[in-house]
Amino acid sequence: MKSSKESISLEDIQRFLQKEISFESDSLSIKQIHKGFSKDQKYIMDDRYLLRMFSSDEVVQRQQEVDRHSHTVSAVF
């Protein structure tokens, strides 16, 4: 894959996902979306899955965010 500073094409994403992740069908539909407030690159895959891409520099911060949210959700239920 390319560095986090370079733009990644839809074709690059599609090739990577088809190679690395098993999907129900061989034909993977990917559409880029520009909704939301984050600067993440966002894609809808097969009209079912949301893929959000962000810089590898943000991994620790994003993991902490997920941990906080999952703790909040479990406290509600």
N, CA, C and O atoms as a GROMACS GRO file, in nm:
protein
  308
    1MET      N    1   0.084  -0.119   0.000
    1MET     CA    2   0.000   0.000   0.000
    1MET      C    3   0.088   0.125   0.000
    1MET      O    4   0.208   0.119   0.028
    2LYS      N    5   0.026   0.234  -0.032
    2LYS     CA    6   0.099   0.360  -0.040
    2LYS      C    7   0.111   0.424   0.097
    2LYS      O    8   0.043   0.384   0.191
    3SER      N    9   0.198   0.523   0.108
    3SER     CA   10   0.214   0.593   0.235
    3SER      C   11   0.087   0.671   0.266
    3SER      O   12   0.007   0.698   0.177
    4SER      N   13   0.069   0.707   0.393
    4SER     CA   14  -0.052   0.776   0.436
    4SER      C   15  -0.066   0.913   0.373
    4SER      O   16  -0.176   0.970   0.372
    5LYS      N   17   0.042   0.968   0.320
    5LYS     CA   18   0.038   1.101   0.259
    5LYS      C   19  -0.012   1.096   0.115
    5LYS      O   20  -0.054   1.198   0.062
    6GLU      N   21  -0.008   0.978   0.050
    6GLU     CA   22  -0.048   0.966  -0.088
    6GLU      C   23  -0.196   0.929  -0.097
    6GLU      O   24  -0.250   0.863  -0.008
    7SER      N   25  -0.259   0.973  -0.203
    7SER     CA   26  -0.398   0.939  -0.227
    7SER      C   27  -0.407   0.794  -0.274
    7SER      O   28  -0.325   0.749  -0.353
    8ILE      N   29  -0.506   0.724  -0.226
    8ILE     CA   30  -0.527   0.584  -0.264
    8ILE      C   31  -0.650   0.579  -0.354
    8ILE      O   32  -0.754   0.634  -0.319
    9SER      N   33  -0.638   0.514  -0.467
    9SER     CA   34  -0.749   0.509  -0.562
    9SER      C   35  -0.850   0.402  -0.521
    9SER      O   36  -0.819   0.311  -0.444
   10LEU      N   37  -0.970   0.414  -0.575
   10LEU     CA   38  -1.073   0.313  -0.551
   10LEU      C   39  -1.027   0.177  -0.603
   10LEU      O   40  -1.057   0.073  -0.544
   11GLU      N   41  -0.955   0.178  -0.713
   11GLU     CA   42  -0.906   0.053  -0.770
   11GLU      C   43  -0.805  -0.014  -0.676
   11GLU      O   44  -0.806  -0.136  -0.660
   12ASP      N   45  -0.718   0.066  -0.614
   12ASP     CA   46  -0.623   0.011  -0.516
   12ASP      C   47  -0.696  -0.054  -0.400
   12ASP      O   48  -0.662  -0.164  -0.357
   13ILE      N   49  -0.797   0.014  -0.350
   13ILE     CA   50  -0.875  -0.038  -0.237
   13ILE      C   51  -0.946  -0.167  -0.277
   13ILE      O   52  -0.943  -0.265  -0.203
   14GLN      N   53  -1.008  -0.165  -0.393
   14GLN     CA   54  -1.082  -0.282  -0.439
   14GLN      C   55  -0.989  -0.402  -0.455
   14GLN      O   56  -1.022  -0.512  -0.410
   15ARG      N   57  -0.874  -0.384  -0.517
   15ARG     CA   58  -0.778  -0.494  -0.534
   15ARG      C   59  -0.732  -0.548  -0.398
   15ARG      O   60  -0.725  -0.669  -0.377
   16PHE      N   61  -0.701  -0.458  -0.306
   16PHE     CA   62  -0.656  -0.499  -0.173
   16PHE      C   63  -0.764  -0.580  -0.101
   16PHE      O   64  -0.736  -0.687  -0.046
   17LEU      N   65  -0.887  -0.528  -0.100
   17LEU     CA   66  -0.995  -0.596  -0.028
   17LEU      C   67  -1.027  -0.731  -0.089
   17LEU      O   68  -1.049  -0.828  -0.017
   18GLN      N   69  -1.030  -0.739  -0.220
   18GLN     CA   70  -1.060  -0.867  -0.283
   18GLN      C   71  -0.950  -0.969  -0.257
   18GLN      O   72  -0.976  -1.089  -0.249
   19LYS      N   73  -0.828  -0.922  -0.244
   19LYS     CA   74  -0.716  -1.013  -0.217
   19LYS      C   75  -0.711  -1.055  -0.070
   19LYS      O   76  -0.686  -1.172  -0.040
   20GLU      N   77  -0.735  -0.962   0.021
   20GLU     CA   78  -0.712  -0.986   0.163
   20GLU      C   79  -0.836  -1.025   0.243
   20GLU      O   80  -0.824  -1.086   0.349
   21ILE      N   81  -0.953  -0.991   0.194
   21ILE     CA   82  -1.076  -1.016   0.270
   21ILE      C   83  -1.171  -1.096   0.184
   21ILE      O   84  -1.191  -1.065   0.067
   22SER      N   85  -1.230  -1.199   0.242
   22SER     CA   86  -1.324  -1.281   0.166
   22SER      C   87  -1.463  -1.220   0.175
   22SER      O   88  -1.516  -1.198   0.284
   23PHE      N   89  -1.521  -1.193   0.060
   23PHE     CA   90  -1.656  -1.140   0.052
   23PHE      C   91  -1.746  -1.245  -0.011
   23PHE      O   92  -1.698  -1.342  -0.068
   24GLU      N   93  -1.879  -1.224   0.001
   24GLU     CA   94  -1.975  -1.320  -0.052
   24GLU      C   95  -1.966  -1.333  -0.203
   24GLU      O   96  -1.993  -1.440  -0.258
   25SER      N   97  -1.929  -1.226  -0.270
   25SER     CA   98  -1.920  -1.231  -0.416
   25SER      C   99  -1.785  -1.179  -0.462
   25SER      O  100  -1.715  -1.109  -0.388
   26ASP      N  101  -1.750  -1.215  -0.583
   26ASP     CA  102  -1.624  -1.167  -0.639
   26ASP      C  103  -1.634  -1.023  -0.688
   26ASP      O  104  -1.534  -0.953  -0.698
   27SER      N  105  -1.755  -0.979  -0.718
   27SER     CA  106  -1.772  -0.842  -0.767
   27SER      C  107  -1.798  -0.750  -0.648
   27SER      O  108  -1.905  -0.752  -0.588
   28LEU      N  109  -1.700  -0.670  -0.617
   28LEU     CA  110  -1.706  -0.580  -0.503
   28LEU      C  111  -1.734  -0.439  -0.553
   28LEU      O  112  -1.657  -0.384  -0.631
   29SER      N  113  -1.845  -0.382  -0.508
   29SER     CA  114  -1.881  -0.246  -0.546
   29SER      C  115  -1.832  -0.150  -0.438
   29SER      O  116  -1.865  -0.167  -0.320
   30ILE      N  117  -1.754  -0.051  -0.478
   30ILE     CA  118  -1.702   0.048  -0.382
   30ILE      C  119  -1.735   0.187  -0.433
   30ILE      O  120  -1.704   0.221  -0.547
   31LYS      N  121  -1.800   0.268  -0.347
   31LYS     CA  122  -1.830   0.406  -0.382
   31LYS      C  123  -1.776   0.497  -0.272
   31LYS      O  124  -1.799   0.473  -0.154
   32GLN      N  125  -1.705   0.600  -0.312
   32GLN     CA  126  -1.654   0.696  -0.213
   32GLN      C  127  -1.767   0.789  -0.173
   32GLN      O  128  -1.846   0.831  -0.257
   33ILE      N  129  -1.775   0.821  -0.044
   33ILE     CA  130  -1.875   0.916   0.005
   33ILE      C  131  -1.802   1.033   0.071
   33ILE      O  132  -1.691   1.019   0.120
   34HIS      N  133  -1.868   1.147   0.070
   34HIS     CA  134  -1.807   1.268   0.124
   34HIS      C  135  -1.894   1.328   0.235
   34HIS      O  136  -1.892   1.450   0.255
   35LYS      N  137  -1.969   1.245   0.306
   35LYS     CA  138  -2.056   1.292   0.414
   35LYS      C  139  -1.980   1.289   0.546
   35LYS      O  140  -1.878   1.221   0.559
   36GLY      N  141  -2.031   1.363   0.642
   36GLY     CA  142  -1.971   1.362   0.775
   36GLY      C  143  -1.872   1.473   0.795
   36GLY      O  144  -1.838   1.546   0.702
   37PHE      N  145  -1.826   1.485   0.918
   37PHE     CA  146  -1.737   1.594   0.955
   37PHE      C  147  -1.590   1.554   0.961
   37PHE      O  148  -1.503   1.640   0.959
   38SER      N  149  -1.563   1.424   0.969
   38SER     CA  150  -1.423   1.380   0.981
   38SER      C  151  -1.351   1.397   0.848
   38SER      O  152  -1.413   1.408   0.742
   39LYS      N  153  -1.220   1.400   0.856
   39LYS     CA  154  -1.137   1.409   0.736
   39LYS      C  155  -1.103   1.271   0.681
   39LYS      O  156  -1.026   1.258   0.586
   40ASP      N  157  -1.160   1.167   0.742
   40ASP     CA  158  -1.137   1.030   0.696
   40ASP      C  159  -1.183   1.015   0.552
   40ASP      O  160  -1.276   1.083   0.507
   41GLN      N  161  -1.119   0.924   0.480
   41GLN     CA  162  -1.171   0.882   0.351
   41GLN      C  163  -1.276   0.777   0.383
   41GLN      O  164  -1.248   0.682   0.456
   42LYS      N  165  -1.397   0.792   0.327
   42LYS     CA  166  -1.506   0.700   0.358
   42LYS      C  167  -1.558   0.636   0.230
   42LYS      O  168  -1.574   0.701   0.128
   43TYR      N  169  -1.584   0.505   0.239
   43TYR     CA  170  -1.631   0.429   0.124
   43TYR      C  171  -1.744   0.338   0.167
   43TYR      O  172  -1.742   0.282   0.277
   44ILE      N  173  -1.844   0.321   0.080
   44ILE     CA  174  -1.951   0.223   0.099
   44ILE      C  175  -1.916   0.105   0.009
   44ILE      O  176  -1.892   0.121  -0.110
   45MET      N  177  -1.914  -0.014   0.067
   45MET     CA  178  -1.881  -0.135  -0.008
   45MET      C  179  -2.003  -0.224  -0.018
   45MET      O  180  -2.065  -0.258   0.083
   46ASP      N  181  -2.037  -0.261  -0.141
   46ASP     CA  182  -2.153  -0.348  -0.169
   46ASP      C  183  -2.280  -0.297  -0.102
   46ASP      O  184  -2.366  -0.376  -0.065
   47ASP      N  185  -2.292  -0.167  -0.085
   47ASP     CA  186  -2.408  -0.104  -0.021
   47ASP      C  187  -2.439  -0.165   0.116
   47ASP      O  188  -2.552  -0.158   0.163
   48ARG      N  189  -2.337  -0.225   0.180
   48ARG     CA  190  -2.355  -0.291   0.310
   48ARG      C  191  -2.254  -0.249   0.414
   48ARG      O  192  -2.286  -0.241   0.533
   49TYR      N  193  -2.132  -0.223   0.372
   49TYR     CA  194  -2.023  -0.200   0.466
   49TYR      C  195  -1.968  -0.060   0.451
   49TYR      O  196  -1.964  -0.004   0.342
   50LEU      N  197  -1.926  -0.003   0.563
   50LEU     CA  198  -1.861   0.128   0.562
   50LEU      C  199  -1.713   0.108   0.593
   50LEU      O  200  -1.678   0.046   0.693
   51LEU      N  201  -1.628   0.160   0.508
   51LEU     CA  202  -1.484   0.155   0.528
   51LEU      C  203  -1.437   0.298   0.551
   51LEU      O  204  -1.459   0.385   0.466
   52ARG      N  205  -1.373   0.322   0.665
   52ARG     CA  206  -1.316   0.454   0.695
   52ARG      C  207  -1.165   0.438   0.700
   52ARG      O  208  -1.113   0.350   0.770
   53MET      N  209  -1.096   0.523   0.626
   53MET     CA  210  -0.950   0.517   0.623
   53MET      C  211  -0.894   0.645   0.681
   53MET      O  212  -0.942   0.755   0.654
   54PHE      N  213  -0.789   0.629   0.762
   54PHE     CA  214  -0.724   0.744   0.824
   54PHE      C  215  -0.575   0.715   0.834
   54PHE      O  216  -0.531   0.603   0.812
   55SER      N  217  -0.500   0.817   0.866
   55SER     CA  218  -0.355   0.807   0.874
   55SER      C  219  -0.313   0.707   0.982
   55SER      O  220  -0.376   0.697   1.088
   56SER      N  221  -0.207   0.634   0.955
   56SER     CA  222  -0.155   0.539   1.054
   56SER      C  223  -0.105   0.611   1.179
   56SER      O  224  -0.091   0.550   1.284
   57ASP      N  225  -0.079   0.740   1.168
   57ASP     CA  226  -0.037   0.820   1.284
   57ASP      C  227  -0.148   0.830   1.388
   57ASP      O  228  -0.122   0.861   1.504
   58GLU      N  229  -0.273   0.803   1.348
   58GLU     CA  230  -0.388   0.818   1.437
   58GLU      C  231  -0.434   0.688   1.502
   58GLU      O  232  -0.535   0.688   1.572
   59VAL      N  233  -0.364   0.578   1.480
   59VAL     CA  234  -0.410   0.448   1.527
   59VAL      C  235  -0.432   0.444   1.678
   59VAL      O  236  -0.536   0.397   1.723
   60VAL      N  237  -0.338   0.492   1.756
   60VAL     CA  238  -0.350   0.489   1.903
   60VAL      C  239  -0.470   0.572   1.947
   60VAL      O  240  -0.550   0.528   2.029
   61GLN      N  241  -0.482   0.691   1.893
   61GLN     CA  242  -0.594   0.779   1.927
   61GLN      C  243  -0.727   0.714   1.889
   61GLN      O  244  -0.823   0.720   1.967
   62ARG      N  245  -0.735   0.653   1.772
   62ARG     CA  246  -0.860   0.588   1.728
   62ARG      C  247  -0.893   0.469   1.815
   62ARG      O  248  -1.010   0.446   1.845
   63GLN      N  249  -0.794   0.392   1.856
   63GLN     CA  250  -0.819   0.278   1.943
   63GLN      C  251  -0.874   0.323   2.077
   63GLN      O  252  -0.966   0.261   2.131
   64GLN      N  253  -0.820   0.431   2.131
   64GLN     CA  254  -0.871   0.486   2.257
   64GLN      C  255  -1.015   0.532   2.241
   64GLN      O  256  -1.098   0.513   2.330
   65GLU      N  257  -1.046   0.591   2.127
   65GLU     CA  258  -1.182   0.636   2.099
   65GLU      C  259  -1.279   0.518   2.094
   65GLU      O  260  -1.388   0.524   2.151
   66VAL      N  261  -1.240   0.410   2.028
   66VAL     CA  262  -1.323   0.290   2.020
   66VAL      C  263  -1.343   0.231   2.159
   66VAL      O  264  -1.454   0.193   2.194
   67ASP      N  265  -1.236   0.224   2.238
   67ASP     CA  266  -1.245   0.171   2.373
   67ASP      C  267  -1.342   0.252   2.458
   67ASP      O  268  -1.422   0.196   2.532
   68ARG      N  269  -1.335   0.384   2.449
   68ARG     CA  270  -1.427   0.471   2.525
   68ARG      C  271  -1.572   0.447   2.484
   68ARG      O  272  -1.660   0.437   2.569
   69HIS      N  273  -1.595   0.438   2.355
   69HIS     CA  274  -1.732   0.420   2.306
   69HIS      C  275  -1.786   0.283   2.343
   69HIS      O  276  -1.903   0.271   2.380
   70SER      N  277  -1.706   0.179   2.334
   70SER     CA  278  -1.755   0.046   2.368
   70SER      C  279  -1.782   0.035   2.517
   70SER      O  280  -1.874  -0.036   2.558
   71HIS      N  281  -1.705   0.105   2.600
   71HIS     CA  282  -1.731   0.107   2.744
   71HIS      C  283  -1.864   0.178   2.771
   71HIS      O  284  -1.942   0.133   2.855
   72THR      N  285  -1.890   0.287   2.703
   72THR     CA  286  -2.015   0.362   2.720
   72THR      C  287  -2.134   0.278   2.678
   72THR      O  288  -2.235   0.275   2.748
   73VAL      N  289  -2.124   0.210   2.566
   73VAL     CA  290  -2.234   0.127   2.517
   73VAL      C  291  -2.262   0.014   2.613
   73VAL      O  292  -2.379  -0.013   2.641
   74SER      N  293  -2.161  -0.053   2.666
   74SER     CA  294  -2.184  -0.164   2.758
   74SER      C  295  -2.244  -0.114   2.890
   74SER      O  296  -2.318  -0.188   2.955
   75ALA      N  297  -2.214   0.009   2.929
   75ALA     CA  298  -2.270   0.064   3.052
   75ALA      C  299  -2.418   0.095   3.035
   75ALA      O  300  -2.495   0.089   3.132
   76VAL      N  301  -2.460   0.128   2.914
   76VAL     CA  302  -2.600   0.160   2.887
   76VAL      C  303  -2.686   0.035   2.891
   76VAL      O  304  -2.799   0.039   2.940
   77PHE      N  305  -2.634  -0.076   2.839
   77PHE     CA  306  -2.711  -0.199   2.836
   77PHE      C  307  -2.688  -0.271   2.963
   77PHE      O  308  -2.743  -0.379   2.984
   0.00000   0.00000   0.00000
